[in-house]
């Protein structure tokens, strides 16, 4: 059912305009169902009718502009009509060419072939500001990746998005270690008490933890990546930007989509090493009243890292780590009982069970940076006679030797309902949602074949949210949005450490080890000292967030608009911690006094600082986000804009994990300035968007390490505040349609993101005699200074109505440091990653494709995260990128 925008009802000849728009939409749908790219070149009758209808729509727009000049209509009404025309034009483009090349990364409707549809290059519809707008008219730096590009280039995860979006980086070794940054700012990993500064929104529902993005996102209409503060409208704590996922909606016309994929990765021993399937089905249940959409995905891929342990039987002995093993599905219902009300309900579930929980060890130096000896290193402990000359794997990026650990399990699920009421010149929207997220990890701590220790965190997270929005129609003087938002989130996070019968020999000091290996009883006590010991720490962070927000677009002249926004957020946060041990609590009595004391000391070293339930210091915080953004439409194809925005992310209730004492994190405050333009040039064959920015963040919230002699590693992970960071840079994004068959997309970013005040940083572990370092002026963690993106797509008709296509996408990043304390071992040199493919398109309606695809074509080895060495572990690469993968994909649409 078509719901007519109220603005159209106020236009002269509104009925005729609506009728023509309905006819154009109907013809566009018929074109999608029955047209072929080859037919567009042959002047198919349906396409010609669409072109004629769009010509008439263009005449309507021009007439409306003339009416504005005579004072009879507003420029905003003209803009709304342009949006409607753009949608029809996009439909025509898809009717003409269902598999067009991508002209730019910021395009959901891929460019058309033929001068008649040249305008479609800039006619991309987005909902970045909670209303349908043309992307080139939105004064925000936003990248939009459309459905065809997502499917063709296999972009399903957040990590995949980073390869096509300038300014976006991510670390995704597993759900709990996932972190997302824009312009190098915003990562939040490893602690559910700390919220991210980059928000993720899926079909209008804000996800409160970065780990909830650890899944395949499929059956999407588009993904919008917004850079810069978005807090006055979108989600919560989106002080650095947001990722907005928009799913394909249910349709009253039957449509099916299905694809299968098989492939193999660089180090796979079996073929096929990957099996994937994705599909969707949509149709009417009651014509024009109730429709559904059902989609699913299965994603299995053999791991890049081989477990060489041949001493065990069972799944872990022959598993390849760094794999994919996930599936999920989504059901949507669309109810449109009248032209003034619609409801969309969605239910989804996804699950993964993957041996992805490993970080190959790379370096274990015997001395510190100053040349002094490190003492009992990881390698030195395993060189003890107890381990029989065992030599651990250090330095390999594709082999490990693991005897323990279980698949890492993650699940995401939820239900949401979006209700829209048309109330005269306003739309009232209600979005109600519940989401759950679970995570269960059992990792081999030492990554050896011995029964030493396992670690892992169990997470159970739930959130409830409710949002109300009142949106006005676009008026002559102004249009606005007002809203209320509520979010409740609660988490149970339990860190678990377990020890086996080889743990005593590994964790003992040199003196303890010598005492217990001098007799048979002592050697028995050595094995008993830690066997079956379990040490657990449980946190329970909880948040209630209330917000009121509003944003107004003031139409000062036909070309000038001023956007103002304000959001007030009040939050109540609580947390508690408890640390306890179980098992192995009996006294050691069978040896000599020295032997019993040595065994007891080994155990006490693991269970030190055990404490009962401790409640944190409650936070009640009020924060303000604001926006002031003027923009000027220089002409129909060029937009100039600027913005100033401020935001605040509330603090976190945290603890000193060694003592259980409250150690709260202060709020994080940001101030951002943007200046840019968006333009179409060369008869709209070139799209070019450029943005300058300067961002300052005070009290930047981050997970760092601090020196703590009471821990076995000598360091303790801590949530804290970095006094100040700044990011200054320039971003460029665009596309070029060189011909009817050849198109390019490109992007680039220069990002000077530095610690502008961090004189009291903890020194990296290789500097043992200096506990405080001055990191002021240094580039921040995980922020390459230079990023470049380049893509190309080419289509060539061959024979019998078939077409060949080729596509390529490359991201280039300069060197960066990816270790939290900027260790020398955290330096990642510059690298590039290239994806691509070749294929054939066929069928009378271009409804099937057969593609050969490659990810990381040149097999570049790189990491997005490094763990520094400690007393018990070498330097570990925690974020190794996926190695080369090649597969074949068969896709069909009906």
Steps between C-alpha positions, in 0.01 A plus 500: 500500500630843413490765774501842339726756670271771640706770331371378162142544606559872539640555152290627209393214279601271787270223381653500153852516646426206734347306214804551283734407783295186563514414132876551499540280806281229346693509176826491694381185678406342168839597367672331791302184439525474123782715361859416408814716473520410134142609449587845637749540219235388253244761613263262676142630496463492881820695546396754239171549680694547827724756336199687370335487842815634664512779245149599603605485868791728418258746343296490823812583701593788274146631526521476876824698499333768290214510749754551778648795315150645485458440876247220461712203623797442728846377397457221751192377315702501181768299675242242615381465143858452386531215751190336358628550147839357602326188627319463169824569313674236710223258417547578132873441534440162658240415241745587225804333652470253783874444526659839447859587584566696819583861440580580859511346843226737605239358269211273577359526149789409276556725197309450183623442147383774272475875500127489572572377849808706575326676786470176696868526598409753766148376573579276798230483766615475864336522843803630690282765666193281554328620184545418133748738339736509205847420632659788311261741677590378850764726662676210668804300381329167435602193302218284370561147374206359307358150477661408167848596616447326833401176327746513213807579713399275792469778759329340797698595812626820657853401398384476138357853526840641598631404155258728316451790742768765564543588867346178633721245681415199711648220706289183485690193627182395684183660632636614835819638350313688227566871477394757241664836436437796272802719436690281748267585790237287666625146559363317801616145557513247777278667763122527496507795743645730235281618214619576150510847346400362159140387508355212301134518404314215330158586359462795740612298807815609682738219605650574840811279472755475215492121539145500368641586156694172485276333245431484128264775385313381192185582302586867531374790294804710596749593768557864590823597679469848650817676614497762772260549795147372445371517857221753447299252292646149492528247777708560811867596547553547126753774569741386226256366242261218423448197279140474385390161360177506300340167411292436192134542586215255436332540163148427377652363179656155517880511479757229569874515537742212550873454474747224575876519530785252528868583533834447667740720695876535470598236756200271478565129471156404373277609215250639532637691797200731498128441459258790504136552422276804522146562395181696546134475407239775515135508400157620599295313758202730451528717190584862582452432871748244634832384354794299630870461434706202615877477459779273616876448472749219564870588505763229546866548416804299597752683717832651390698368799593133526511323838805271476431320830490128416481370858124531547184356358180690445392817331770733625782272380409534134342843500627797306467817703392845376196349330142599431208286610183704532139513393195717553166617375246779510123522460322830432134589475365819343147610583338789309127498584458862389683780327568666835643207699765237447674252730818302441592218740831315482627190680859386450753249634862426417755266654864411457715221643854560382858407583598863462641542850873505444772762463814353342808584705764700313781621728629406844825691554725392785598860585323830543564795272788616723672161474419380851378138529128434526534197732230233485357562156242284328773322306716454811212343693430251221874419478485341847578129514139427599391571142753261347673738260175631352540794264191719459406652165609865498519704183251315279182663376340184366592225751419445867536208743192497723370222723213677676226746424147474366315669214421861574122541502308818423132563447299809414123517500217747530158624409394851401187683390495827309161674479434806284189720521433777249343780703418773255826678426698291752614141536509337843741206526534247779791254511490231768777242521651225711843356422714231655864407456695205637869418494683195636875455465733226629850580376834326534698765688850378424421356156693177556410132499537489881218522753604833648216753503180607332343844509181639360208727569132415512273792408122524519375839383147633455364836393154655474441822306213727413511800271231747396554744214276775367607610152351793317456525128750718319359851528570834344677643804610196693465130565588318818520179701429458870556183695525308824732205553537243778749215529551247776796264476629241742792262477641210695868467411694212659872461437612141562851368555562127534826313566615148418762260635781655294428851628718477813812428297430802279400761760749409773786737566850365449542430874161331534568286196840386630354415841223285357702313237755361747283203607217281374261643761602852400432427135158367596431818698611704201225337293245539779580862580261650245314204356121555485526853644243744365515877553201706387419872488147619433381849403140617466487837318153649460383819328178698475519775239235766437525756222300777337615635166407734221638622170374785282585586140449874451453582129646850492484543122440280198862381523602553864400280794609507863473177701491521879479205736495431872490183707485467876588160649463394861655170604513285810775240510578226751749217520629243745793259510571174676812283484514146634676169457380138502672163507847420633457665839633222727826538687813331361638262761667206332843656440760669711430841652693671221319299231157562651573870532622516141184333368284730712687808372444396139126470564486826697657677205191417291235569766643818648265793547186287507216705646126487551227705338592866458255764374625786289442870540176577314512755216217745437603719211333756278663575162427733210559446128455790257534575131521816290533437126446753217493380140463671165388352170733674255305349211307182430820293511720660768435519876722695741471429873661555838422381850596540863390233744559400859423180685558317822521131583424422863753331725515135601479327837825311517729331750859423582479132411782414745331651806133534404500869593293741291704678232250680278566635152425869443275628217642550152432834330547577131501813286493464121520732199429396139529686169426343165332490165314241295490532125414345166717606208570421133131470412447298815747228404732597787392503864743663742449560873769664716490556876739672744469430872651582836393300806611545859412247769562567868503210745517242221380170645730208425615164626867520591748311714651627823790361702378269778755287682224292662406339168688211347565699181621815674223703330130545555241592238313815597221717369610860514511843340767642273509878563464614139522379142449694177438388145547732202471388141340495162278237336425459132250267342343465159449314179540537127295344222753480216258337257180304485693189607789625713482678834732578788463585866766652721561632847788639703564633848781681676456471877730670748357341814729554796514505876503874558533446877614170650805573710426224753459201271614159620820397328500189280623177655841513332588800720514346852678782685265776385139475610377832351547612139399818319298405191399858420526566128504135397252352251228314689462123504352342189483817290682489164587849388427427134225284351415451136216307337462420131243290315406421143215313335479407131218328309537371142224340290635179346265262318143377512389770741770410753729758655839469665592713799817574696535688826785597730525684831819596685559669835843640588599599855819661621697372799339514844552373855231256614613434860327693779821634656672568165754223546773461240355155437162651408618665180311387191664612178294641216308250291231458239223244466336426165170323433363427156317271267401392150161380394223444250149644515220322320131430472229684312461738793864490613378292791808287557873552545797267518807667653852400595584713805815561702557662839850624585608399152874554560493326841620795708575405862412776747348551843262758645588431866809394695532380861835594655706234675465432872663269754288212370446568130689626193382776269175376342330605178139523610350642181649312207320580177340231289746339261442453128169337416364401158148383436227462242156652549175411322227756556142510375211748529138449405 
